[in-house]
Amino acid sequence: MNATAVLPASARRAVQRFLRWWGGELVACLPATVREVLSRNRQRLVIEIGDTKATFSEGRGKVLHRLGAVMLAPGEEGRDAGAGQRETVERIVDGAGMRSADVILRLPRDKVLRRLVDLPTAAAENLREVLGFEMDRHTPFKSQEVYYDFRIKGGDAQRKRIKVDLVVIPRAVVDRAVRVVNGWGLDLNGAELAGGAEGAGQVFDLLPSSGATAERRLRRRLYGAAAVAAAVVAIAVAYLPLRREEAALALMRGDLEVARAAAAEVDRMRRQVVDLQARSRFVVDRKRRQRSVTEILDEVTRRLPDHTWALKFVVRDRQITVSGYSAKPSSLIAVLEESEMLSNARFSSPVTMDQKVGLERFNLTAEITPRGGQ
């Protein structure tokens, strides 16, 4: 008879969470190569979030076996999941015996951008930082707009270059899925790509590393540590001989001091998490107000009349510079001033006639107006 069968359902889930945490801590002590081999054979609960429903599958390797689905109401990802929806998810997960499985987010391939990037070998020492710094050179995004991961695909020792497989996805896509999954009381362990191409089924680090998810993982580890401490104390009280009562009391006093120190450390980490959340929200709000280069380029391209050729387009800080030829350069100021993205348009040098092309040469600048008008 299974020893946990006599426990209530809530107690069984608590025991399963503890065993999953304890197993994860033991696996984390193994070498990286051993962990990678073990992860290939681990049970995976694969969740794919669509516009109107979420699909659950059991995954081993690249093979998926569908378990069920949950319908999503429009805009539901922004609120806590209802009790009925959470019960449906728990029924799917518990019915398939997937409570201890790794929870993996399956990303649609049309939302993921992949690039093979050529970099100097020296960049391998700080590869994530280098890719983040040069993100807008290799993709249409900046590093603050996306989550990204990479794999080194090979290199050329003679040229001192390496090939890096860069995987990028907009943050909005992942953040929505994380909100939905967190609303069900689940924590994501990684993300993988859908489809049969290279990389499908391979887990990537494309999840946010701070915020509510990190706080829940910290809380789960603290609960596990508290459960271990309580179990040790209970066993000591039940089985130590009475003649060693003084030694047991001394041991418990030492455990109490350790627990006090751990509690102080937990409080410090909680304050740190709150501070990091506040900083993250500030950075996100500030970034959200900034306009991207592609957005400004599209706006200027659409507004310039047909009789105007732009030979040079530069964006620096909060200002753009446009140079080229036009049959009516005097009209360009008014054209750009009509855009809500631009203001204070002006010529940066006198307009001159180019006799070879029969058009006037112009150089003008304009200020970029952030979202919100500040």
FIVEXMI-34433 format. One record per atom (N, C-alpha, C, O): x, y, z. Coordinates in pm, whole numbers, plus 50000, padded with zeros to 5 digits. Atoms other than C-alpha are relative to their C-alpha. Layout:
# FIVEXMI-34433
XYZ ...
This chain:
# FIVEXMI-34433
500844988050000 500005000050000 500875012450000 501855013050074 499244987550007 501305035049912 499805007850128 498675010350170 500084993349871 502135053550234 499285013449991 498655017750087 500644986850015 500875086750095 498534999049968 497835009249966 501405001450040 497495071949997 499055003550114 497925007750088 500874997349885 496125076650353 499975014950033 499175019050117 499964985749972 496965113950351 498935007249920 498535002549813 500924991750079 494495141050242 500675004949873 501905004949862 499454995650130 494885154449888 500945011850016 502005012149953 499134988349982 496325187750008 501344996150060 502385001450021 498745004549940 498895169550225 500854992549898 502074994049896 499255007150104 499855146649934 500695009749906 501855007849868 499364990250090 500455176949711 501185006950067 502195009650003 498894993849929 502615192849982 501214990850004 502344995349985 498905009850000 504685160750010 500644999149863 501874998549851 499465000750137 505035159149630 500855012249968 501905011149905 499204987950025 506215195249617 501334999350072 502375003150018 498755001249925 508755188349891 500964990249933 502144993349918 499135009850065 510095157049717 500565005449870 501725002749836 499504994350124 510345175949388 501115010150027 502125010449958 498944990349965 512295204149556 501274992950042 502374996449999 498835007149949 514585179649737 500754993249886 501984993549881 499335006350115 515265160349417 500725010149914 501825007549865 499344989750079 516015192649232 501295004850064 502275007349994 498774995849932 518555202849499 501104989549985 502264993049967 499005010650016 520295168849475 500564999949858 501774998449839 499544999750139 520425170649094 500925011949975 501875010949897 499184988150021 521875205949114 501444998050045 502335005350002 498645002849952 524915191349296 500814991749901 502024990549916 499305008550097 525775168848999 500745008549897 500405020149879 499324992750109 528205178948719 499035003649888 498004997149870 500904995050105 526685198048427 499714989549894 498584988649845 500225010150103 527185169448181 499014989350047 498184984649970 500935010149946 525375144948409 498595005750006 497624998849975 501324993749994 522515169848463 499355000549863 498154998549851 500564999250134 522105173748087 499464986549954 498404985849892 500465013450037 521835135948035 498704996750073 497774991350013 501205003049923 519275132848314 498805008149951 497685003049949 501114991450043 517205162248181 499354994849872 498164997349849 500585005250124 516735144847845 498924989550027 497984987949950 500955010649969 514875116548016 498955004250103 498114996150141 500974995649901 512885137648263 498645002149936 498515005449818 501384997950043 509145139648239 499745015049988 500125022850075 500264985950025 507985172748090 498505002349983 497844995349906 501364995350022 504605189648124 500095011949907 500495022849949 499834989850104 504505209847801 498685007549984 497635001549959 501184991550009 502065239247791 500175009549882 501185016549872 499994990850115 501265258147470 498825009650016 497665005350016 501024989849976 499365290947521 499595006349867 500415012349798 500544993650120 497135302147232 499175012150036 499175016650151 500834988349976 494765331447192 498774996650082 498335004750164 501265003449934 491715312747320 500094987550086 499154984550161 499905011849916 492995280947482 501464996550027 502375000849956 498675005149963 495975264447651 499974984849990 499054978350041 499925014450022 497025229147553 501084993950088 502184999350099 499075007049911 498715204747794 500414986849934 499564979549881 499495012450058 500945176147673 501084994350090 501755001550164 498905006749932 503285150447824 501124998249898 500894993049789 498885000850092 506725151947666 501154991950053 501584993750167 498765007249972 509615127647665 500825000349872 500424994749770 499264997750123 512335136947420 499225009549911 498755019949958 500754991850095 510655151347108 498574995249980 497835000949900 501345005750016 507485130247144 499065006550101 499385007350219 501014993849916 504355147547281 498724991849998 498284987149892 501295006949988 501205130747410 499025009850064 499205013850179 500934989949951 498265154447448 499214994950120 498734983550121 500725003549878 496625154647793 498655006950010 497715001250067 501264992549991 493895181047758 500235014649969 501335018749932 499924985850032 493135217747711 499075007850093 498135002350149 500804990849919 491715247647900 499695012249915 500585018049854 500404988250078 489745275447732 500355012650077 500225013250199 499644987149942 490895311247791 499045010649949 498825011949829 500864988950039 488515340647794 500875011749956 502005012950003 499214988450044 489685372647616 500425008650119 499605012250202 499484991549893 491925392847847 500174992950133 500514999350233 499965007249873 491905365248111 501414999050056 501594997350177 498645001749951 495685363648128 500415011250093 501405009850165 499634988949913 495745397048309 499434998750140 499745007150225 500615001549869 493725383848608 500344986250055 500814977349984 499815013249940 493975355448855 499014990149939 497864993649913 500885010150056 492565323248715 498894996750098 499104996850219 501115003749916 489145313448845 500214986450062 501054978550018 499865012749929 488685284349086 499704988349907 500364977949914 500345010950092 487015263348814 501114997049904 501404985349877 498905002250095 489855268348571 501194993650069 501824984650013 498885006149927 492485260148834 499714985350031 500614976950023 500355014049973 490595228348927 500154991549874 500574980049882 499845007450126 490555218248559 501474997049974 501824985849934 498565001950022 494325223248534 500534989550098 501304980850058 499535009849902 494915203848857 499534985849963 500264976149983 500515013050041 492705175648725 500854994249887 501164982349887 499175004650113 494755173748403 501384995750049 501884985250010 498645002749955 498105174948582 500044987950092 500864978950073 500005011249906 497255151248869 499564987149932 500084976349962 500485012050068 495355127348641 501074993349917 501064981149900 498915005650081 498445122948424 501244996950083 502244992350029 498835002549916 500785120048724 501165009149967 502325004849972 498974990750046 502675151148611 500355010550105 500995020550073 499784989949898 502825169648944 501495002750022 501865014050053 498564998249977 506605164048974 500785002649871 502005003249873 499314998050129 507375170148605 500495014349985 499985023450051 499564986650037 509285199848467 498915006549915 498395000449822 501034992750073 506825226148342 500685008449893 501465017549923 499314993850113 507905237747996 498985007849916 497925002649883 500834991750088 506395266147789 500414997549856 501584999149821 499725002750142 506125256847417 499675012649921 498535017349921 500124987250069 506685287647201 499704997949852 500344989549788 500275001050144 505165292046851 501185005249920 501765015549954 498814996350077 507895293946587 499845013449929 500845020049901 500174987150068 506315324346418 500235011850093 500295023250048 499714989349905 506965344246737 501485000650037 501915009850106 498595001249961 510635333846766 500905004149883 500665000149769 499014995950101 513535349846578 501324993050031 501814993450144 498725006849983 516725329446522 501015005949903 500705008349786 498914994550081 520015343046392 501284992350030 501554988950145 498665005749985 523415326946334 500985011649999 501215017849895 499184988149981 525795353546467 501474996150000 501864986450065 498555002150006 529525355146389 500685010050093 500515022150077 499394991449899 531585368746682 501464996050021 501844984849988 498635003749963 535235370146794 500014989650112 499114989350196 499905010449898 536365340847010 500055005950140 499554999850234 499894993849868 537125364847297 498645003250060 498535004550182 501344996849949 533395372447325 499384988550078 498414990650151 500585011749933 532755337047456 500065001250152 499264995050221 499884998749855 533875347447807 498795007250060 498375003850170 501184992649952 530935371647844 498975000549887 498545011349846 500795000850122 528725359547561 498625006250017 498155013449929 501344994549979 525325368647712 500045015350002 499175021849942 499904985549995 526455404347787 500305005849862 499755016249824 499654995150134 527985408347440 498784999849909 498525009449838 501205001050085 524805396147267 498975010450039 498315016249952 500944989749958 522665419247478 500425013849955 499585021949916 499514986850041 524885449047398 499835002249850 499555013449807 500084998750145 524795441847022 498674994849943 498584991949823 501275005750044 521185429647005 499415007849882 498925001749787 500624992250108 520005458746785 500814999449871 500335003949767 499225001950123 522825450746536 499594987349927 499644986749804 500315012950059 521715415046480 498504997449985 498104988349912 501465001950006 517905418446528 499345013749990 500015023950010 500714987250002 515225445546487 499695005250141 499045015650155 500374996449864 514995447346869 501225004750079 502365003050037 498984997449900 516955460647164 499884989550110 498834983250124 499985010849902 517915437547450 498905001550104 498434991550160 501054998149901 515335453547682 498634996149949 497694995150028 501295003250058 512515444047442 499774984949987 498674980649954 500105014450028 513205406447428 500604991850113 501384996950194 499265010349927 514175375047618 500824992349896 500334989849785 499175006750099 517045356747448 500894989550066 501214990350185 499075010349958 519255326047477 500864996449880 500615001449770 499065002750109 522045311447267 500654986450020 500674980850129 499185012250000 524045280547176 501195002549908 501025007949798 498814998950086 527615280347041 499984988349903 500004976749944 500145010350103 527425261346710 501344995449943 501394985349872 498705003850054 531125259846628 500905012249989 500515023150029 499074988950010 534145281246554 501114997349900 501264986249850 498855000650090 537175288246338 501215004750079 501375016650104 498854996549916 540395286946542 500985009149927 501595017849990 499064991650074 542475302646264 499535014449991 500315023750010 500564986450008 540165332446218 499645005750136 499315017550148 500374995949864 539505333746596 498575005350002 498305016150055 501424996250004 535745335046535 499164988150048 499584976650038 500945010449959 532775315546676 498655002949937 498315014449910 501364998950051 529285308846539 499044997750117 499154987750188 500945000649889 526445315146786 498584999749946 498195008249867 501425001150035 522825303746741 499225008350101 499065004250216 500724990749913 520835333046888 498504998049984 497984998549872 501465002049998 517175326846985 499385011850076 499755014450190 500574987649945 515045358147051 498484999449991 497944994549892 501474999250002 511365363247145 499585012750073 500165016050176 500474987949930 509475395347237 499534996950141 498924986550166 500365002249859 508945399047610 498494999050020 498034991550105 501455000149981 505215405547570 499424986049981 498494982350052 500515013550026 504655370347430 500244990950120 499344983750163 499665008749887 506475353047717 499295004650128 498794996350204 500614994949877 505115376047991 498534996150009 498054992950117 501415004049998 501515368547888 499874985350041 499044981950125 500065014349967 502145330947901 500364997550146 499754989150211 499595001949860 503905333748239 498865004150093 498614997450193 501124995849916 500935353048383 498914989350002 498334986450108 501035010350006 498525326048263 500404987950085 499604983150166 499545011949929 500615297148401 500095002650150 499714994050230 499924996849858 501285314648733 498615000850063 498454997550180 501384999549949 497525320148769 499474986250036 498544985150115 500395013849967 497185282048780 500804994350116 500594982950156 499175005049890 499735279249061 501174991649955 501734984250035 498865007650053 502435264348835 501185009449977 500995021349949 498784992650028 506035275948795 500694994049878 500904981949871 499335004750121 507745273748457 501474997250027 502135004750100 498595003549987 511145256448438 500815003249876 502045003149881 499274996950121 512025265648081 499055001649884 497835000749900 500804998250121 510835271547725 500654992249887 501874990649883 499515007150116 511145251547402 499255004849877 498205011049887 500584995450126 510385257947035 499094989449942 499394977549949 500915009150068 507455242646852 500524997249859 501385004549809 499605003250137 507855225946511 501064989249996 501604985250099 499065011050015 510145199446369 501385004249959 502224995749930 498694995450044 513105221446281 501034998250112 500704993750222 498935001349901 516445221746461 499675008650121 499265020150106 500294992849878 516015232146824 498674996550059 498414999850175 501315003949947 512475218046858 500214989950112 500974980350097 499855008849885 512155201247198 501195003550088 501324998050197 498854995949920 515365217847321 499595011450091 498975021150046 500444990149902 514845238147638 500955012049998 502175010350003 499234987650001 515995274547625 499665008450122 498585007150180 500214990949888 516375300647898 499375012849946 500075022649923 500734988750057 513695324647767 498915004850095 497885009850050 500994996049901 511845332048091 500545011550084 501755012950099 499554989149911 511945362848318 500644994350124 500184984150177 499265005349886 514385358348605 499665006950130 500255003850233 500354993149877 512735381748855 498505001650006 497794997649915 501434997349986 509325391848983 499314989050076 499914982350160 500835009349923 506485369749106 500494985749989 500464978250086 499535013850018 507915337648956 501194997150091 501234986850158 498835002049914 511255341749134 499595000150147 500144992350226 500444999649861 509465350849457 499334987050040 499554982250151 500655012749968 507325319249439 501034988850013 500924980350102 498975010349990 510395297749373 500785001450130 501134991350191 499324997849874 512145313749672 499144995050115 499644988350206 500905004449893 509075307549891 499944984650006 499924978850115 500075014650003 508925271149774 501244993950064 501134984050136 498785005249941 512555265449872 500025002150151 500494993550226 500054997549857 512005281550211 499064990250068 499364985250177 500915009849943 509005259050272 500674986350008 500524979350108 499315012749998 511095228750180 501034999250112 501134989150181 499014999649893 513885239250416 499334999250136 499824992350225 500735000749873 511355244750697 499494986050026 499504981350140 500495013749982 509875210150633 501134990750043 500924982050128 498865008349960 513335194150658 500365002450146 500594992950221 499664997049861 514075212450983 498974994250096 499344988750200 501055005549912 510695202451132 500114984950011 499924979450120 499865014549995 511245165951036 501164995750088 501044986050163 498845003549917 514685165251199 499685001650147 500024993050228 500344997649860 513355180251520 499034989450051 499204984450163 500985009949957 510375156051532 500644986450025 500334979850124 499335012949983 512585125251485 500885000050124 500944990250198 499134999349882 515025137351751 499194998850128 499594991750221 500825000349879 512245142852006 499404986150023 499294981750138 500695012849986 510575109251935 500944988550037 500524979450108 499165011949988 513605085851937 501265001650086 501894991550119 498804998849916 516445100652142 499714994850140 498654997650195 500185005049862 516885082852478 499895011750097 500435022550074 500194989649900 515875102452785 501325004450062 501495016150097 498724996649936 519425100652924 500805009849916 501795015449964 499294990250084 520525122652629 499155012449981 499325019849883 500914988650013 517835148752690 500745013350000 500395022449924 499264987449995 520325175652779 500725002749867 500755014049819 499314998250128 522325169552461 499015004049890 499325012149804 501024996750100 519105170852257 499565014550014 499365021349914 500404986149978 518115203952418 501075009649950 500765020049890 498934991450050 521525218552342 500005000549848 500245011049788 500075000350146 521175207151981 498865008649949 499005015749849 501154991950043 517745223251956 500275014850017 499815023049937 499654985849984 519115255852095 500875004649883 500715015749832 499184996450116 521735255351821 499175001349874 499395010449793 500894999050116 519035248351560 499195012950002 498935018949898 500784987849988 517035277651696 500815012149955 500295020949887 499144989050043 519985301151647 500175000049848 500165010549783 499875001050146 520435288051293 498725004849933 498755011849832 501274995850058 516725293051227 499835015150007 499315021249913 500084985449989 516905328851357 500865006749892 500455016449828 499144994350104 519845335851127 499394998149862 499465007149778 500655002550129 517975319650837 498825009449979 498595014349869 501154991050011 514885340650913 500465014249965 499845021049884 499464986850032 516985372350908 500455000749855 500245010849788 499565000350139 518505361850575 498815000149905 498845006649800 501215000150083 515035354550434 499405013949992 498985018349884 500554986450000 513835389050539 500835009349913 500295017749841 499134991750085 516865404950373 499764997049853 499705006249771 500245003750139 516235385450051 498635005049953 498485009049838 501334995050037 512535395150057 500065014949967 499495019449868 499864985750029 513455432050080 500755002249869 500445011449794 499254998950125 515935426749797 499124997349880 499225004149778 500935003150109 513245410649580 499065011649974 498805015149859 500914988550016 510865439849646 500725011649932 500155018249845 499234989250061 513615464649557 500264997349852 500165006349769 499755003550140 514475445849236 498735001349916 498785005449800 501264998550073 510785445149138 499735014749969 499305018049859 500244985850022 510525482849185 500925005449891 500495013249806 499074995450104 513655488748974 499604994749863 499675001849763 500415005950128 512415464948707 498825007349940 498795010049820 501154992750051 509085482848680 500405013849947 499875018349846 499554986850046 510895516548651 500654999049862 500395007049773 499305001650129 513125503748368 499014996749889 499105002149779 500995003950101 510185487548187 499155011949958 498895013949839 500824988350032 508055519248212 500785010049916 500235015949822 499204990650077 510885540648084 500244995149858 500185002849762 499775005650132 511635516947799 498745000449915 498815002749794 501265000250073 507955515147703 499705013549936 499035014349833 500264986750054 507905552747648 500925003449883 500605012349803 499084997150109 510875552147410 499504994049869 498844983649868 500405004850132 510285547947039 501204993049934 502334997749946 498945007550063 512295522246841 500435006749869 499715014849812 499474994550124 514455530746539 499124996249882 498855004449794 500865004450111 512255510046308 498695007649997 498165010449889 501254992449993 509165528846429 500205014049942 499375018749864 499724986550050 510745563046358 500284999649850 499795008149776 499685001150142 512135551446020 498734998149917 498585004249811 501275002250072 508695538945914 499195012949992 498615016049888 500784987649998 507075571846017 500555010249900 499795016349824 499394990350091 509565593545825 499844995549855 499555003749769 500135005250137 509455570945516 498595002349945 498435006049829 501384998250047 505665572645497 499655014749977 498815017749892 500394985950010 505555610445537 500765007749892 500255017749841 499254992750101 508255621045292 499284998949864 498894987949825 500705000350129 506645630744954 500824993049892 502014990449911 499355007550107 507455613144626 501145007749934 502065001749879 498954992150066 509585641844500 501255001550086 502155009350053 498884998749906 512035637244790 500744986750013 500124976250028 499155011849982 514965612844815 500815001750129 501465012050147 499204999849877 516535605045153 501244991449980 501144979449956 498735007150018 520195595645124 500624995850133 501444986650137 499395002849871 521045595345494 498955001750108 498215011550109 500964999649889 518985587645805 500754995650125 501244984450132 499245002749879 520605589446152 499115002850122 498445013150129 500694998149873 519045584646497 501055000150111 501794990450128 499044999049891 521125596846792 499345006650118 498805017650107 500694995349880 519815601247145 498525001949969 497844992249935 501414997350028 516395618047097 499865009249880 498975017849877 500024991350117 517095634246759 500294991949874 501084982449877 499745006450128 516995623546394 500625010349905 500385022349917 499424991650106 518995637246101 499694993449866 499964981549848 500355005150131 517765633345741 500665008949895 500545021249899 499354992650109 519775643245433 499574994049867 499334981949859 500395005250131 518855640445065 499715011149901 500175022449917 500384990650104 517385657644758 498485001149996 497764991650024 501444997950007 513945672944711 499705011049899 500475020549883 500454989350090 512045693044453 499415011750078 499435023050030 500584989549916 510335712644734 500444997950144 499644993850227 499525002549863 512495710745047 499305008750103 499225004850220 500654991349903 510635739745208 498744993750059 498304997750167 501235006349949 507555717445249 500294988950100 499374984250166 499705011449915 509395690645446 499835003250148 499464994450226 500144996249859 509355710045775 498564997650046 498334991450149 501415001649963 505555711045781 499584985349998 498804980950082 500355014250010 505305674545673 500424992550126 499654984550180 499525007049882 507435662445965 499355005150128 499154997550222 500644994449881 505815686246216 498614994350021 498104994450133 501335005949985 502455669546145 500034986750076 498994982150123 499885013049932 503765637046301 500035002050151 500715011050201 499994999549855 503065631246670 501304994450058 501584996250177 498735005549953 506435613346692 501145010149993 502185008150056 498914990650026 508485643746583 499585014250035 498395017550033 500264985949970 508795680246681 501265008049973 502355002549958 498864990950017 511005710846632 500844996449876 502074996249882 499295003050125 511875701446270 500625012849945 499995023449948 499304988150050 514435725246114 501154995549909 501634984249918 498845002750084 517165727245851 501265002550082 501385012650151 498744998649927 520625721645997 501075006949918 502135010249971 499074992850087 522375738145699 499195005949884 498075001549859 500744993850110 521365760145402 499694989949889 500474980849861 500415008350113 519485743845114 500755004749875 500795016749848 499244996650119 521585742644793 499494992249879 498994981049893 500435006650123 520775734344431 501154991649943 502274996549927 499035009050064 522585704444279 499674999649851 498664993949811 500274998850143 522835711443904 500024986449929 499384984849825 499915012950066 523675675143822 498684992550002 498284986449903 501255007349988 520425660743950 498785008849984 497655003949974 501124990850019 518305691843913 499105000950121 497945004750108 500774999349876 517135690144277 500805007550106 502015009350093 499354992849892 517875709044595 500474990450110 499744981350149 499415008449895 520125693244856 499635005950137 499765017950158 500434995049870 518855695545215 500594991150111 500924979450090 499655007049877 519905685845567 499105005450110 499145017350141 500894995349894 517295687345842 500044990750120 500394979050109 500065007649875 516895675946202 498635001850064 497925011450035 501264999249926 513915669246428 500174992750132 500964983250143 499975006449870 513375659946792 498994988550005 497884989649953 500905011549983 511845625846877 499165002250124 499695004350233 500924998249888 508765629247098 499684986350061 499114977949992 500325012849939 508455600247348 498504998350018 497745007950010 501405002749974 505135583447416 499575007250128 500305007050228 500454992349886 503095604447657 500355014649987 499865022950065 499704986050027 504595636547518 500965006550095 501035018850099 499054994249907 507295640947786 501414995749962 502374999650028 
